[in-house]
């Protein structure tokens, strides 16, 4: 548990966000609390992007869109790989860690511009950069199932129901987080600058204007195929993975996986 708390603190938590005792209870499923990812002086420590099922959309479209956005963050904007989680009910999340906290206004601008460029059909709350979140792993208070970080290649198996029946192994959660890098301040500013033209051009988005705005900013249109960057480390970009792929990944990190909670 200490390693998991250390990784969550390194990546997402402001020092004053939650006490160690309260965080431990949250991670053990004894309580579930919404946790702020902003500092006391109003800076964003991390960014979280939800991908929920949309009524009338094709099956698994929210997972497909998450994959496209996660790949674009790396291939087009030059950012480190984000973490991926399920919420214990029906949604996926991308988690972006900021090495240097940024003003929440800049964080909200980044999320809004990212949405306009890559997932304009997805709702994004006006307080998305500041709203408290349920930090995985934890029990979803509505479904009673576990939210957890997952291997990116496993996402398609959770497209219908994004929750675990059993507590996710702590070692596995650590394994998914410990190699993640934080977004440096220069990286964040460069990505925001690249996204800003798309934000301005699609202030009133339409089906025709969104792809044009993305192209004007040098970004692919939503739904476009994004090629991996040359020399990208294997396993960072999202892809369909076999069970054998996932087992090999965990074994390489000296983690013995348990998949009882994934198979019905």
Secondary structure as UniProt FT lines:
FT   HELIX           2..11
FT   TURN            15..16
FT   HELIX           20..27
FT   TURN            28..29
FT   TURN            40..41
FT   STRAND          43..52
FT   TURN            55..56
FT   TURN            59..60
FT   HELIX           61..75
FT   TURN            76..77
FT   STRAND          83..86
FT   STRAND          91..103
FT   HELIX           104..118
FT   TURN            120..121
FT   TURN            126..130
FT   STRAND          138..139
FT   TURN            141..143
FT   STRAND          146..149
FT   HELIX           152..158
FT   HELIX           170..177
FT   TURN            178..179
FT   HELIX           185..201
FT   TURN            202..204
FT   HELIX           207..216
FT   TURN            217..218
FT   TURN            222..223
FT   TURN            230..231
FT   TURN            234..235
FT   HELIX           243..252
FT   TURN            253..254
FT   HELIX           260..262
//
